[in-house]
Amino acid sequence: MNSDSGVKKVKVNVKGFQELTAPAGESLLKSLASAGIVLEASCGGNGTCGKCKVNILNGEVVDKKGMPAKPSEEGSYLACQVFPISDLVIDRIIEIGVSAKGKVRKINIAKEDLKTLTKKILIRPVYPKLQNNYSLQEMINKASSGLIPMNPDALKQLARIATLKNKEVTLVCVNEEITSIEEGDTCKKLYGAAFDVGTTTVAGMLVNLINGKVVAAASASNPQMHFGADVISRIKFAGEPEGLHKLSEGIRKTLNHIILELCKKANISNQSVYLVTAAGNSTMEHLLLGVSPESLGRNPYVSVFSLLPPLAGKEIGLDINSGGRVQLLPNIASFVGADTVAAIIAVDQDVTDKLTLLLDLGTNGEIALGNRDRLVVSSTAAGPAFEGAQLSYGMRAVEGAIDTVKVKNGDLMITTIENGRARGICGSGIVMAVAELYKAGFISSSGRLVDDPSAVEFPNLIKERLRINNGKREFVLAFAEETDTGQEVKISQHDIREIQLVKSSIYTGVQILAEKLGVAIDKIEQILIAGAFGNYIDINSALAIGLLPKVSLAIVKSVGNAAGEGSAKALMSEVYLNRCFKLVEKVTFIELANDNEFQKKFIENLSFPE
């Protein structure tokens, strides 16, 4: 339906929120998002994921053809598919929560390596006189005992400060260039912010650059989510009119929001932030810069850039000190970005002798195999299911998501995040559920939900939970009276198939990388699982369904938000930042789709291990 936002406005009253005004003719999903009420819409508002359900208590909505919209059997509407034509009253909405990225481990950097891109120099200038005449720039060079380049903004500040004749002046230097000149001694005010710019969640840390201490942490949902759960959806949207601007503006606002939150926690001004590092996948970094990512989505799938110098904060709309700079960490390939680089650096995969497998499993799935001698990397279409997308009752790892499932003593036991009433199931929960049902005999090795009670260890559970709905099998995890929504949370045959596709994609990727590296999988000495999903996954369940190679539990370890850790290390230390740049030069990217054996291996790996 075409928007006629300039003609008519309607009022939308959402229980639990302030009343908002929305343009008639705009989808309800977009209107809510514009007001800061973000619903889950992993399909990008195409009406296929069914996540953005709302209950309209009063008022009229139409569909895209302008015809009266019809509710579902349960009485709800998809917010992306309806357009208000009158004032509305909407029942309580459950917004997308901020899913955890995983904790950042304690960051240890040797004292001698705590040298960041940014530093401050306190000088006591000797101002020129008529008898001893020299330029103000020469005055600065003499006082700082060296010839330091100065950018135009710093020159303008110098002209102003010189009239005040301050006895002490502080030079702000980034990458050996004077970017700002400040009155008095401000040397103790030197902070930086490190970001992991995820497709789903953005995490930030505030660091005291003088002592290398993390003083605050905060996170927020990536507002681009209602344009699509994955990077392909966003690349497509970026090609639409105003699409790139909306995506870029959204992520910049989020970074600024997090910066302000970090500064508030630390009781400092955002003008005390002089350096920002950001690690994201290639698409996220393009969107942050406002550079079209369309070349990433079409053959031959290349990025516009991979390595960039430090940029002024104002160039990308970040509200930090005017002399501050933003360093985007480098990308490896179209779908293996700076977040993978940061993760590799964080766990020291580039300097260890141990043959290491690093899996960064979030919205996207990246694989890195190797050690200091050689590293190969790739990406798989793994993430959406692990973030709850593409699952019947999937959701991200937020309050109310089923995160553990156990079949024990003939009964099914579940827990939810923050112990709330069940609303759906997250990635770690679905892996555990499938593994438990497989071990108990509810799911065959081919992935099929069984219908023969004699084949199941606990047949009484079949009577209660295993059903056939419209000719399709499903298994009930939580009954309606146990949930927050009043609807059952179930696993469908389709959901099991999605997990099979994901786990096969990852394991097949590991196999092919091992072949390219010329090593046997059983020679892998450590497996490190990073990312939001990796932080909460039950390792035994991952082994049971064949997501991970058959190895000893002793060599498998979760490493939390490795991308965030790597971004922070690059912020604190030029040594780590330079390792990022060197890594991009030596790592080998493997395009799995180009491997002749990929499809064959992928099909073989779909089944669960016997």
Secondary structure, 3 states (H helix, E strand, C coil): CCCCCCCCEEEEEECCCCCEEEECCCCHHHHHHHCCCCCCCCCCCCCCCCCCEECEEECCEECCCCCECCCCCCCCEEHHHCEECCCEEECCCCCCCCCCCCCCCCCCCCHHHCCCCEEEEEECCCCCCCCCCCCHHHHHHHHCCCCCCECHHHHHHHHHHHCCCCCCEEEEEECCEEEEEEECCCCCCCEEEEEEECCCEEEEEEEECCCCEEEEEEEEECHHHHHCCCHHHHHHHHCCCCHHHHHHHHHHHHHHHHHHHHHHHHCCCHHHEEEEEEEECHHHHHHHHCCCCHHHHCCCCCCCCCCCCCEEHHHHCCCCCCCCEEEECCCCECCECHHHHHHHHHCCCCCCCCCEEEEEECCCEEEEEECCCCEEEEEECCHHHHCCCCCCCECCCCCCEEEEEEEECCEEEEEEHHHCCECEECHHHHHHHHHHHHHCCCECCCCCECCCHHHCCCHHHHHHHEEEECCEEEEEEECHHHECCCCCEEEEHHHHHHHHHHHHHHHHHHHHHHHHHCCCHHHCCEEEEEHHHHHHCCHHHHHHCCCCCCCCHHHEEEEECHHHHHHHHHHHCHHHHHHHHHHHHHCEECCHHHCCCHHHHHHHCCCCCC
